Amino acid sequence: MQEQQGNLEFLSSGSIMGLGLFIVAVTGVLCWLAWHRSGYRMQTGWLELLRFVLVCLVVTTLNQPEWLKTQPPDRRSTLAVLWDASKSMETRDVFLTKNASTDISHKGRVLGQDQDLSSERKSRAETIQPLMSEEVWKSPEMSDLNVVFEPFSSELDPPEEATDLNAGLSHVLDNHTNLRGVVLLSDGDWNVGNSPVEAATRFRMKGIPVFAIGIGSKVPLPDLELVRMDAPTFGVTNKQLRIPFVVRSTLGQDRDVSVTLRVNNEATVTKVVRVPAMSQAQDNIVWTPPATENYTLNLRIARDAEELIPENNEISAPISIREEQLRVLVIESYPRWEYRYLRNALERDQGVEVTCLLFHPELPQVGGGRTYIKRFPDARELSRYDVVFLGDVGVKEDQLTTEQTRELRKLVSAQASGIVFMPGRSGSHDTLIPGPLADLYPVILDPATPQGVGSNLQGYFALTASGQRSLLTRLGDTDQDNGEVWRKLPGFFWHTGVKRAKAGTETLAVHDQVATASGRVPLIVTKTFGAGKVLFMGTDSAWRWRHGVEDRYHYRFWSQVARWMAYRRQMAQSEAIRLFYSPDRPNVDDVLTLNANAIDNVGGPLDRGSVVVQAISPSGKTQTIRLQPGTEDLAGLFVGSFVPKEPGNYRLIASSSETGASVQTDLSVQGLNREQQGRLARFNVLDEIAKITEGKLVPVSDVPSLLEHLAALPEPAPTVHRTRIWAHPIWAGILVFLLGAFWVARKMNGAV
C-alpha cells in the first residue's frame, strides 16, 4: 500500500485573505482592551478569547480551507487490448506470403513484416491471433505493465451477430482502473448501439488514449452478391408474379449472371442478367403460380470463378398463393372511350368483380345494365370496394355530393382502399379540389386550363427513373424491353392541365414535350394517403395502347394498377375482419405497424370497440397487441405496432370481441445479417476514435512503432481526495456550538 500524503489549501484570493487578517488583528486588539477595562477578570478573559476564536473560525471559513490527500496508484497501470469478436472478423481478405507470417519474439516484437499478395488468405480473426499474447505488448520499458485482453461484440443474442463498438469501449473504461491506454483491434464495423464517439469523448476527458489497429482491406473482395429479393407476401393463381431483385458485383469486369428461381426446391425459371463491373443491376424474374398453395421461393445466382464469398448468392422467402376476387367501382359521367375500354378490361379479368355508376348528367336516368348500379353506395356498401376509379365527375348536381366525397376519403384513409383519379375534358375534377378529396389529389391542377390541354401534335409518355423501376409501369419483361414498349405506345392529343406534382408523391411518367415552370407535366403520379393508395392518370387516351396489339398492354397496365392499389386489403381478410401490416416483409427489430378493419353486425365498418392481435413467434412465445381505434378520417381503422425479435414465421391472429370475428395470417420475419462477410474495413471510424482520444491508428504491420508510443505514455496520475472543510457538516456544527456557548457565556457574565 502506497503512503498517503496530505496538505491544507485555501481557495481564496489575496484581497479576501488580507481583509481576513485585518479583521482578526482588529478583533484581537478589541478583545484585549475589553479584558483590560474589566480589570483582567478571569470570566471576561475567557469570554473575549472565545469571541476571538469565533472570529478566526469565520474568517477561516470565508477563505474556504480544503484538505487534500494524495494517494499514488495502489495497482500496476493497465493496458487493455480490446479485440473484435463479431462475425465480420471472419472475412478472409488479408493476403500474406508464406514467409511473411507474423512472428512474435520473446521480447514481444513483431517480426517478419515483408508482405505481398498471395493465393493464401487469412481471416481478420486469424490476423489478430498473433497479437493476443501478453508478451507482444510488454517491452523492457513496460515490464510492470498489467495487460488484459477483452473481447467485444454486442448485447444481442447471440452477441457475435452484431458489433457495438461504443459498449465495448465503455465496458473497458468502467471496469479497469489505472488505465495507461487501450489498444483496439477491429475492422471498425459497428452496426448497433450508440456512436463510438461517445465513449471516445469519455476517454479524452480522462486522458486515456486509444490506439487502433485497423484490421481488413480497403479494397472490396471479388464477389457477386444477391442483395435483395422483393417477393410479395401473397400472389394469385395463374397470374404472373414479378419478383424484383438486385445483384451487386465487385468484380473488375462485366458479367452475365445466371439467376435461377427455385420453387419448393425445384428449378422453375432461369434468367441471365448483365451486371456491370463494380456496380449493381436491378431486374425481375417472372413466375406464374400454378395452384393455390404455400410455396417457398429460393432465388440463386450462379457462382463466378473469381468470386470469393459464395455464401451471399441466394435468398429464400415464403409466399402464399390464393384465389382472388377484387371489388372495383368505376364512377363516370359520360361513356367516353377511356371509360368503355377500362370497363371491358376489368370485366374480362377473372379476378375482378366490377361495378359501374354512370351518371349521364344530360339524361334523366343513370346508366343501366349488367354490373351497373342506380345510385352512389352508402357507407356500408362502399366499404366493400377495394378500388374506386373516379372518372370525369365532380361535386355537382346529379353527380357527387360533398358527403359522398367524404365517404370516399374515409374509404381510402381508414380502410386501405385505392382511388384512381381519371379527369376528363369537362373539367369536373376542379370541383373536387376544395372538398374532402383535396388532400388525396396528388397533383396541383392549373386553374388556367380547367378543361385540359389539347394539341394537334401527338404527345407521348416518358418514364421517370421511378417509373422505370416501378412494377405499375412494367409492360416489358426486362428494363430494356419495358423502355422500348413505352417509347412505341400510341400517344395522346389531350392531357390534364397540371402545374406540378405535390410533395410526398411519386411521379412515374411525364409528358415527353410539354413542361411548366416546375418541369415536365406529370401524367402518372402515385401517393399513399392514410392506409390507402392514390393514382392520378393525366390523359384519357390509354385505350389507344390497344392499337395493333389489342389487349396486351392496356389490360396489363390496369390489371397491375387494380392489384397494386388493393394489395394491403388482401393481406389477410375474412368476411368480418381484415388485417394488414407494413412493412410486409420486416426484419428483426423493425417496427411493424398493424392495421385492422372490422365489420359490425349490420355490415358497416366498426368504428368503436376493440381489436386484439396475438403475435405467436417461431419459438412459441405469444405477444398480445391491443389496437387503438382511429378518429375522424381514420374512423374504422384500428392501429398498433410491435417489434419482432426472432427471425422466421410469426402467426398473427386478429380478433374483435364485439363481433366475435377473427382472421389469421403468417408473417415472414427476415433475420438481420448485420455482420456480412466481405464488407470493407471502416478505418475512418477507427481513425476518428484515435484522434479524439489523442491516440493513433496504425496497420498491423506497424505494431512495433505502436509499442514505442505505449512505452512513452505517462503513468496514471495519483488519486487526489479533496475534503472541503469549510462546507463540512462537522465544521458547521463546531461553529454553531461555539456561537451558542458564546451567547450563554455573555448572559452569565451579565451582558444585556
C-alpha positions in Angstrom: 0.0 0.0 0.0 1.4 3.3 -1.0 1.8 6.1 1.7 -0.8 8.8 1.5 0.3 12.5 1.7 -1.9 15.3 2.8 -1.8 19.1 3.0 -4.1 22.0 3.7 -5.0 24.5 0.9 -7.1 27.7 0.9 -9.3 28.5 -2.2 -9.2 32.3 -1.6 -8.0 35.4 -3.2 -5.3 37.7 -1.8 -7.7 40.5 -1.1 -10.1 38.3 1.0 -7.2 36.8 2.9 -5.7 40.3 3.6 -9.1 41.6 4.8 -9.5 38.5 7.0 -6.1 39.0 8.6 -7.0 42.7 9.2 -10.3 41.7 10.9 -8.5 39.1 13.1 -5.9 41.7 14.2 -8.6 44.4 15.0 -10.7 41.8 16.8 -7.6 40.7 18.9 -6.9 44.4 19.9 -10.6 45.0 20.8 -10.8 41.8 22.8 -7.6 42.7 24.8 -9.0 46.2 25.5 -12.2 44.8 26.8 -10.4 42.4 29.1 -8.1 45.3 30.2 -11.2 47.5 31.1 -12.7 44.7 33.1 -9.6 44.7 35.4 -8.4 41.4 33.9 -11.3 39.4 35.2 -11.0 35.7 34.5 -14.6 35.4 33.2 -14.2 38.3 30.8 -10.8 37.0 29.6 -12.4 33.6 28.7 -15.3 35.3 27.0 -13.1 37.6 24.9 -10.9 34.6 24.0 -14.0 32.7 22.8 -15.0 35.8 20.7 -11.5 36.0 19.2 -11.6 32.2 18.3 -15.1 32.6 16.7 -13.9 35.5 14.5 -10.9 33.5 13.5 -13.0 30.5 12.5 -15.4 32.6 10.5 -12.5 34.3 8.6 -11.0 30.8 8.0 -14.4 29.7 6.6 -14.5 32.6 4.2 -11.1 31.5 2.8 -12.5 28.0 2.0 -10.0 25.7 3.6 -9.7 22.2 2.0 -7.7 19.1 3.0 -6.0 17.4 0.0 -5.0 13.8 0.4 -2.8 12.4 -2.4 -2.7 8.7 -2.9 -0.4 7.1 -5.5 -1.9 4.3 -7.6 -2.0 1.1 -5.5 -2.0 -1.1 -8.5 0.1 -1.5 -11.6 -1.0 0.5 -14.6 -3.1 -1.4 -17.1 -3.1 -1.7 -20.9 -6.4 -3.1 -22.2 -6.3 -4.9 -25.5 -9.9 -4.8 -26.9 -10.5 -7.2 -29.7 -13.4 -7.6 -32.1 -15.2 -11.0 -31.7 -18.0 -10.4 -34.1 -18.7 -12.4 -37.3 -17.4 -9.7 -39.6 -13.9 -10.7 -38.4 -14.4 -14.0 -40.3 -14.0 -12.1 -43.6 -10.9 -13.5 -45.4 -9.4 -10.5 -47.0 -5.9 -10.4 -45.8 -3.3 -11.7 -48.2 0.2 -12.8 -46.9 3.1 -14.6 -48.4 4.1 -17.8 -46.8 7.3 -16.3 -45.5 5.6 -13.2 -44.2 3.6 -14.7 -41.4 3.6 -12.6 -38.3 6.0 -14.0 -35.7 6.4 -12.9 -32.1 9.8 -12.9 -30.4 10.4 -13.4 -26.8 10.9 -9.7 -26.4 7.5 -9.0 -27.7 8.5 -7.6 -31.0 6.6 -8.3 -34.3 9.0 -9.8 -36.8 8.7 -10.6 -40.5 6.9 -7.5 -41.9 7.6 -8.1 -45.6 4.2 -8.6 -47.2 2.9 -9.4 -50.7 -0.2 -10.6 -52.3 -0.5 -14.4 -52.4 -3.1 -17.1 -53.0 -3.2 -17.8 -49.3 -5.9 -15.8 -47.5 -6.3 -15.2 -43.8 -9.4 -14.1 -42.0 -9.4 -10.9 -39.9 -9.7 -13.1 -36.8 -6.6 -15.1 -37.8 -4.7 -11.9 -38.5 -5.1 -10.6 -34.9 -4.4 -14.0 -33.3 -0.6 -13.4 -33.0 -1.4 -10.2 -31.2 -3.4 -12.0 -28.5 -0.3 -12.6 -26.3 0.8 -10.6 -23.3 4.4 -10.8 -24.5 3.6 -8.8 -27.6 2.8 -5.7 -25.6 5.5 -5.9 -22.9 8.8 -4.2 -23.7 11.7 -3.8 -21.2 10.4 -0.3 -20.6 6.9 -1.6 -19.6 7.9 -4.6 -17.5 5.5 -3.6 -14.7 2.5 -3.2 -17.1 -0.6 -5.2 -16.5 -2.0 -6.4 -19.9 -5.6 -7.5 -20.1 -7.5 -8.8 -23.1 -11.2 -8.0 -23.6 -13.4 -9.3 -26.4 -16.4 -7.3 -27.5 -19.3 -7.8 -29.9 -22.8 -6.8 -28.8 -25.5 -7.4 -26.2 -27.7 -9.3 -28.7 -28.5 -13.0 -28.6 -26.2 -14.4 -30.0 -23.8 -11.5 -29.4 -21.5 -12.1 -32.3 -24.3 -11.2 -34.8 -23.6 -7.5 -34.3 -20.9 -5.1 -33.2 -21.4 -2.4 -30.5 -18.1 -0.6 -30.5 -19.4 2.1 -28.1 -20.4 -0.5 -25.5 -17.1 -2.3 -25.8 -15.0 0.8 -25.2 -17.3 1.9 -22.3 -17.0 -1.5 -20.7 -13.2 -1.3 -20.6 -13.4 2.3 -19.1 -15.9 1.3 -16.4 -14.2 -2.0 -15.3 -10.5 -1.2 -15.3 -8.7 1.3 -13.1 -5.2 2.9 -13.7 -5.6 2.6 -17.4 -2.5 3.7 -19.3 -4.1 3.1 -22.7 -6.3 0.9 -24.8 -5.3 -1.0 -28.0 -8.4 -1.6 -30.2 -8.2 -4.5 -32.7 -11.1 -4.1 -35.0 -12.3 -3.6 -38.6 -14.4 -0.6 -37.3 -17.7 -2.0 -38.5 -20.2 -1.0 -35.7 -23.9 -1.6 -36.5 -25.7 -1.4 -33.2 -25.6 0.8 -30.2 -24.6 4.5 -29.9 -21.8 6.1 -31.8 -18.4 5.2 -30.5 -17.6 8.9 -30.4 -19.5 9.0 -27.1 -17.1 6.5 -25.5 -14.1 8.2 -27.2 -15.1 11.5 -25.6 -15.1 9.9 -22.2 -11.6 8.5 -22.8 -10.4 12.0 -23.9 -11.8 13.6 -20.7 -9.8 11.1 -18.6 -6.7 11.5 -20.7 -6.6 7.8 -21.8 -5.5 7.4 -25.4 -7.0 4.7 -27.7 -4.6 3.1 -30.2 -6.5 1.5 -33.0 -5.1 -1.3 -35.2 -7.1 -1.4 -38.4 -7.9 -5.0 -39.5 -9.1 -5.7 -43.0 -8.9 -4.3 -46.5 -9.7 -1.0 -48.1 -10.3 -2.8 -51.4 -13.5 -5.0 -51.8 -13.1 -8.7 -52.4 -14.1 -10.1 -55.8 -17.7 -11.0 -55.2 -21.2 -11.4 -56.7 -23.9 -10.7 -54.1 -27.7 -11.2 -54.4 -28.5 -8.1 -52.4 -32.3 -8.2 -52.3 -35.4 -10.2 -53.5 -38.6 -8.2 -53.1 -41.2 -11.1 -53.3 -44.7 -10.1 -52.2 -46.3 -12.0 -49.3 -49.0 -13.4 -51.5 -49.9 -14.0 -55.1 -52.8 -15.0 -57.3 -53.3 -18.3 -59.0 -52.5 -18.2 -62.7 -51.5 -14.5 -62.5 -47.9 -13.6 -63.5 -45.8 -12.7 -60.4 -42.9 -10.4 -61.0 -40.2 -10.7 -58.3 -37.7 -7.8 -58.4 -34.1 -8.5 -57.3 -30.8 -6.7 -57.1 -27.4 -8.2 -57.9 -24.2 -6.4 -56.8 -20.7 -7.0 -58.3 -17.3 -6.1 -57.1 -15.6 -7.9 -60.0 -13.4 -6.0 -62.3 -15.3 -6.9 -65.5 -18.9 -7.0 -66.6 -20.6 -10.4 -66.0 -23.6 -12.2 -67.5 -25.0 -13.7 -64.3 -27.4 -16.7 -64.4 -30.3 -16.1 -61.9 -32.5 -19.2 -61.1 -35.8 -19.2 -59.2 -36.5 -22.4 -57.4 -40.0 -23.1 -56.1 -40.2 -25.7 -53.4 -36.6 -26.8 -54.3 -37.4 -27.3 -58.0 -35.8 -25.1 -60.6 -38.6 -23.2 -62.3 -37.3 -20.1 -64.1 -33.8 -19.1 -65.2 -32.7 -15.7 -66.4 -29.4 -14.2 -67.5 -28.7 -10.6 -66.2 -25.9 -8.4 -67.2 -24.1 -6.9 -64.1 -21.7 -4.1 -64.7 -18.2 -4.2 -63.1 -18.1 -2.6 -59.6 -21.8 -1.8 -59.8 -25.2 -3.4 -59.5 -28.1 -4.5 -61.7 -31.8 -4.4 -60.9 -34.2 -6.7 -62.7 -37.1 -9.0 -62.1 -38.0 -12.6 -62.7 -41.5 -13.8 -63.7 -43.3 -16.8 -62.3 -46.9 -17.9 -62.8 -48.2 -19.8 -59.7 -50.0 -22.9 -60.9 -52.2 -23.6 -57.9 -53.4 -22.3 -54.5 -50.7 -23.3 -52.1 -48.0 -22.1 -49.8 -44.6 -22.1 -51.6 -41.0 -21.4 -50.7 -39.2 -19.2 -53.2 -35.4 -19.5 -53.5 -33.5 -17.1 -55.7 -29.9 -18.1 -56.5 -27.2 -16.7 -58.7 -24.5 -18.9 -60.2 -21.1 -18.7 -58.6 -18.4 -16.9 -60.6 -14.9 -18.4 -60.9 -13.4 -15.2 -59.4 -15.7 -14.5 -56.5 -14.5 -15.4 -53.0 -17.8 -15.2 -51.0 -20.4 -17.6 -52.3 -22.4 -17.5 -49.1 -24.4 -14.4 -50.2 -25.5 -15.9 -53.6 -29.1 -16.9 -52.6 -32.2 -15.6 -50.7 -35.3 -17.5 -49.7 -38.8 -16.3 -48.8 -42.2 -17.9 -48.3 -45.3 -16.9 -50.3 -48.9 -17.7 -50.2 -50.8 -18.3 -53.4 -54.6 -17.8 -53.2 -57.7 -17.2 -55.3 -58.6 -13.5 -55.6 -61.7 -11.5 -56.2 -61.2 -7.8 -56.2 -64.2 -5.5 -56.0 -63.9 -2.4 -58.2 -66.2 0.5 -58.5 -66.0 2.7 -61.6 -67.7 6.2 -61.4 -68.1 8.2 -64.6 -70.2 11.0 -66.1 -70.1 10.3 -69.8 -69.4 6.9 -71.5 -66.1 8.2 -73.1 -63.7 5.8 -74.8 -61.4 5.6 -71.8 -64.3 4.5 -69.6 -65.6 1.9 -72.1 -62.3 0.2 -72.6 -61.4 0.4 -68.9 -64.7 -1.3 -68.1 -64.1 -4.0 -70.7 -60.6 -4.6 -69.3 -61.8 -5.0 -65.8 -64.8 -7.2 -66.7 -62.6 -9.6 -68.6 -60.3 -10.0 -65.6 -61.5 -13.2 -63.8 -60.1 -11.9 -60.5 -62.1 -8.6 -60.6 -65.7 -8.0 -59.8 -66.5 -4.6 -61.4 -69.4 -2.3 -60.6 -70.2 0.8 -62.6 -72.0 4.0 -61.8 -72.6 6.1 -64.9 -74.3 9.4 -64.2 -75.3 10.6 -67.7 -75.9 14.2 -66.5 -77.7 15.1 -69.7 -80.2 12.2 -69.4 -82.9 11.7 -66.9 -81.6 8.4 -65.6 -78.2 6.9 -64.8 -76.7 4.2 -67.0 -78.1 0.8 -66.5 -77.5 -2.8 -67.5 -75.3 -5.7 -66.2 -72.8 -4.6 -63.5 -74.5 -1.1 -63.2 -75.9 0.4 -60.1 -78.5 3.2 -59.9 -77.1 5.3 -57.0 -73.9 6.0 -55.1 -73.3 3.3 -52.5 -73.9 4.1 -48.8 -71.1 3.8 -46.3 -71.8 0.1 -45.6 -71.9 -0.8 -49.3 -68.9 1.4 -50.2 -66.7 -0.3 -47.6 -66.7 -3.5 -49.7 -64.9 -2.0 -52.6 -61.1 -2.4 -52.9 -60.5 0.2 -55.7 -62.6 3.1 -56.9 -61.9 4.7 -60.4 -63.2 8.3 -60.3 -63.6 9.4 -63.9 -64.7 12.8 -65.3 -67.1 13.6 -62.4 -67.2 16.2 -59.7 -69.3 17.7 -56.9 -72.2 18.8 -59.0 -75.9 18.4 -59.3 -76.8 14.8 -60.4 -73.2 13.7 -59.7 -71.4 13.5 -56.4 -72.2 15.3 -53.2 -69.7 16.6 -50.6 -70.8 13.9 -48.2 -70.1 11.2 -50.7 -66.6 12.5 -51.4 -66.1 12.5 -47.6 -67.1 8.8 -47.6 -64.6 8.2 -50.4 -61.9 9.9 -48.4 -62.6 7.6 -45.4 -62.6 4.6 -47.6 -59.0 5.3 -48.7 -57.6 6.6 -45.4 -59.2 4.2 -43.0 -60.0 1.0 -45.0 -56.8 0.8 -47.2 -58.8 1.0 -50.5 -57.3 2.7 -53.6 -58.7 5.5 -55.6 -57.7 6.4 -59.2 -58.3 9.9 -60.4 -59.0 10.0 -64.2 -60.0 13.6 -65.1 -61.7 14.4 -68.4 -62.4 17.2 -70.8 -65.4 18.6 -68.9 -63.1 19.8 -66.1 -65.3 18.4 -63.4 -62.3 17.4 -61.2 -61.8 21.1 -60.4 -64.9 20.9 -58.1 -63.2 18.1 -56.1 -60.3 20.1 -55.0 -61.9 22.5 -52.4 -63.6 19.5 -50.8 -62.6 16.4 -48.7 -60.7 14.9 -51.6 -58.3 17.8 -51.9 -55.6 16.2 -49.7 -55.8 13.0 -51.7 -55.3 14.6 -55.0 -51.6 14.0 -55.9 -51.1 17.0 -58.3 -51.9 20.7 -58.4 -54.2 21.5 -61.3 -53.7 24.5 -63.4 -56.8 26.8 -63.0 -56.0 28.5 -66.3 -56.8 25.3 -68.2 -59.6 23.6 -66.3 -60.7 21.6 -69.3 -57.2 20.4 -70.0 -54.8 21.0 -72.9 -55.4 19.7 -76.4 -53.0 19.7 -79.3 -52.8 18.7 -83.0 -49.4 17.2 -82.2 -49.3 13.8 -80.6 -47.7 13.6 -77.1 -46.1 10.6 -75.5 -45.4 9.2 -72.1 -41.8 9.4 -70.8 -41.0 7.2 -67.8 -39.1 8.8 -64.9 -36.4 7.0 -63.0 -39.1 5.9 -60.5 -41.3 4.7 -63.4 -38.5 2.6 -64.9 -38.3 0.7 -61.6 -42.0 0.5 -60.7 -44.0 -2.6 -61.2 -47.0 -0.5 -62.1 -45.4 0.7 -65.3 -43.8 -2.7 -66.1 -45.1 -3.6 -69.6 -42.0 -5.5 -70.8 -40.1 -8.4 -69.3 -36.8 -6.5 -69.0 -35.8 -2.9 -68.4 -34.7 -2.6 -72.0 -37.9 -4.2 -73.3 -40.1 -2.0 -71.0 -38.4 1.2 -72.1 -38.9 0.2 -75.7 -42.6 -0.6 -75.1 -43.3 2.8 -73.6 -41.5 4.6 -76.4 -43.6 2.8 -79.0 -47.0 3.1 -77.3 -49.5 5.2 -79.2 -49.6 8.8 -78.0 -52.4 11.2 -77.0 -53.8 14.5 -78.1 -55.1 15.7 -74.8 -53.8 15.9 -71.2 -55.0 17.4 -67.9 -53.8 20.9 -67.1 -51.3 20.2 -64.3 -48.9 22.7 -62.7 -46.8 20.1 -60.8 -46.9 17.1 -58.6 -47.4 17.6 -54.8 -44.7 17.0 -52.3 -44.6 13.4 -51.0 -45.8 11.9 -54.3 -44.0 9.7 -56.8 -44.1 10.6 -60.5 -43.9 7.6 -62.7 -44.4 9.2 -66.1 -44.3 12.7 -67.6 -45.2 14.4 -70.9 -42.3 13.9 -73.3 -42.5 17.5 -74.7 -44.7 19.9 -72.6 -43.3 21.5 -69.5 -44.3 24.0 -66.9 -42.2 26.2 -64.6 -41.8 23.1 -62.3 -40.7 20.8 -65.1 -42.3 18.3 -67.4 -46.1 17.9 -67.0 -46.7 14.8 -64.7 -49.1 12.3 -66.2 -48.9 9.2 -63.9 -48.5 10.1 -60.2 -49.0 8.0 -57.1 -49.1 8.6 -53.4 -50.2 7.0 -50.1 -52.9 8.5 -48.0 -53.7 7.1 -44.6 -53.8 3.3 -45.1 -54.7 3.5 -48.8 -53.2 4.5 -52.1 -53.9 7.1 -54.8 -53.1 7.2 -58.5 -53.5 10.0 -61.0 -53.8 9.4 -64.7 -53.4 12.6 -66.6 -54.7 11.6 -70.1 -57.9 10.0 -71.4 -56.2 8.0 -74.2 -54.7 4.9 -72.5 -57.3 2.9 -74.6 -55.2 3.8 -77.7 -52.5 1.5 -76.4 -54.6 -1.3 -77.9 -53.7 -0.2 -81.4 -52.1 -3.1 -83.3 -51.7 -5.3 -80.1 -55.3 -5.4 -78.8 -55.4 -6.0 -75.1 -51.7 -6.7 -74.5 -50.6 -3.5 -72.8 -53.9 -1.8 -71.9 -55.3 -4.7 -69.9 -51.9 -5.5 -68.3 -51.5 -1.9 -67.1 -54.9 -1.6 -65.5 -54.7 -5.1 -64.0 -51.5 -4.1 -62.3 -53.0 -0.9 -61.1 -56.0 -2.6 -59.5 -53.9 -5.2 -57.7 -51.3 -2.7 -56.6 -53.9 -0.5 -55.0 -55.8 -3.4 -53.3 -52.6 -5.2 -52.1 -52.9 -4.2 -48.5 -56.6 -5.0 -48.2 -55.9 -8.5 -49.5 -53.1 -9.4 -47.0 -55.5 -11.2 -44.5 -59.2 -11.0 -44.5 -62.3 -12.8 -43.6 -65.9 -11.8 -44.0 -66.0 -9.6 -40.9 -62.4 -8.6 -40.2 -59.3 -7.5 -42.2 -55.7 -7.3 -41.1 -52.8 -5.6 -42.9 -49.4 -4.5 -41.9 -46.3 -2.6 -43.0 -43.6 -3.5 -44.0 -44.9 -6.7 -45.4 -41.5 -8.4 -45.1 -40.0 -6.9 -42.0 -36.6 -7.6 -40.5 -35.8 -8.5 -36.9 -36.1 -5.3 -34.7 -38.2 -3.4 -37.3 -41.3 -1.6 -36.1 -44.2 -3.5 -37.6 -47.3 -1.3 -38.0 -50.5 -3.3 -37.6 -53.8 -2.1 -39.1 -57.2 -3.8 -38.9 -60.8 -3.1 -40.1 -63.7 -4.9 -38.5 -67.3 -5.2 -39.9 -70.1 -4.6 -37.4 -73.2 -6.8 -37.2 -75.1 -4.7 -39.8 -72.3 -4.9 -42.4 -70.7 -1.5 -41.8 -67.2 -0.6 -40.6 -66.8 -0.9 -36.9 -65.5 2.4 -35.6 -65.8 1.8 -31.8 -64.7 -1.3 -29.9 -61.5 -3.2 -29.7 -59.3 -5.4 -32.0 -56.6 -7.5 -30.5 -53.7 -9.1 -32.4 -51.8 -12.1 -31.0 -48.4 -12.5 -32.4 -47.0 -16.0 -31.9 -43.3 -16.1 -32.5 -41.4 -19.1 -34.1 -40.3 -20.2 -30.6 -43.9 -20.3 -29.4 -43.9 -17.1 -27.4 -47.2 -15.1 -27.6 -47.4 -11.3 -27.5 -50.8 -9.6 -27.3 -51.2 -6.2 -29.1 -54.3 -4.2 -28.4 -55.0 -2.0 -31.5 -56.3 1.5 -30.8 -59.3 2.9 -32.8 -58.7 5.9 -35.1 -60.5 9.2 -35.1 -62.0 11.4 -37.8 -60.7 10.3 -41.2 -59.4 7.1 -39.6 -62.6 6.1 -38.0 -63.0 2.3 -38.6 -59.2 1.8 -38.6 -57.5 0.1 -35.6 -53.8 0.7 -35.3 -51.0 -0.7 -33.3 -47.4 -1.9 -33.6 -44.9 -4.4 -32.3 -41.3 -5.3 -32.8 -40.4 -8.9 -33.9 -37.3 -10.2 -32.1 -37.0 -13.6 -33.8 -36.4 -14.5 -37.4 -38.8 -17.0 -39.0 -42.6 -17.3 -39.4 -44.9 -15.5 -37.0 -48.6 -16.4 -36.7 -50.8 -13.2 -36.4 -54.3 -13.7 -35.1 -56.6 -10.7 -35.1 -60.0 -10.8 -33.4 -62.7 -8.5 -32.3 -64.6 -9.0 -29.1 -67.6 -7.0 -30.3 -68.3 -9.1 -33.5 -66.6 -12.3 -32.5 -64.8 -12.4 -35.9 -61.1 -13.4 -36.3 -58.6 -13.8 -39.0 -55.1 -15.2 -39.0 -52.1 -15.0 -41.3 -48.4 -15.9 -41.4 -45.7 -13.2 -41.2 -42.2 -13.9 -42.5 -39.6 -12.0 -40.5 -36.1 -11.9 -42.0 -33.1 -12.2 -39.8 -30.8 -9.2 -39.9 -27.4 -10.1 -41.4 -25.6 -7.2 -39.8 -22.2 -9.0 -39.8 -21.9 -9.6 -43.5 -18.6 -11.0 -44.6 -16.7 -9.2 -47.3 -17.5 -5.7 -46.2 -14.7 -3.1 -46.4 -13.0 -2.2 -43.1 -14.1 1.1 -41.8 -10.8 2.7 -41.0 -12.4 6.1 -40.8 -14.3 5.1 -37.7 -11.1 3.9 -36.0 -9.2 7.0 -37.1 -11.9 9.2 -35.5 -11.7 7.3 -32.2 -7.9 7.6 -32.2 -7.9 11.3 -33.0 -10.5 12.2 -30.3 -8.6 10.3 -27.6 -5.2 11.6 -28.9 -4.2 8.1 -29.8 -3.1 6.7 -33.2 -4.4 4.5 -36.0 -1.9 2.0 -37.4 -2.0 -1.1 -39.7 -0.9 -4.5 -38.4 2.5 -4.1 -39.9 3.2 -1.0 -37.8 2.7 -2.6 -34.4 6.4 -2.1 -33.4 6.0 1.6 -33.8 2.9 1.4 -31.6 4.9 -0.2 -28.8 7.2 2.8 -28.7 4.2 5.1 -28.3 2.9 2.9 -25.5 6.2 2.9 -23.7 6.3 6.7 -23.8 2.9 7.0 -22.1 3.0 8.5 -18.6 1.9 6.6 -15.5 -1.6 7.3 -14.4 -1.9 10.3 -12.2 -2.2 9.8 -8.4 -5.6 9.9 -6.9 -6.4 13.1 -5.1 -9.2 13.0 -2.4 -10.4 16.5 -1.6 -12.2 17.3 1.7 -14.0 20.7 1.8 -13.5 21.7 5.4 -15.5 24.9 5.1 -18.5 23.1 3.8 -18.3 20.0 6.1 -21.2 19.4 8.5 -18.8 18.9 11.4 -17.2 22.3 10.8 -20.7 23.9 10.7 -21.6 22.1 13.9 -18.5 23.4 15.7 -19.3 27.0 14.6 -22.9 26.7 15.8 -21.8 25.1 19.1 -19.3 27.9 19.8 -21.7 30.6 18.9 -24.2 29.1 21.3 -21.6 28.9 24.0 -20.6 32.5 23.4 -24.1 33.7 23.8 -24.6 31.7 27.0 -21.3 33.0 28.4 -22.3 36.6 27.7 -25.5 36.2 29.6 -23.8 34.6 32.5 -21.2 37.5 32.5 -24.1 40.0 32.9 -24.2 41.2 29.3 -27.6 42.5 28.1 
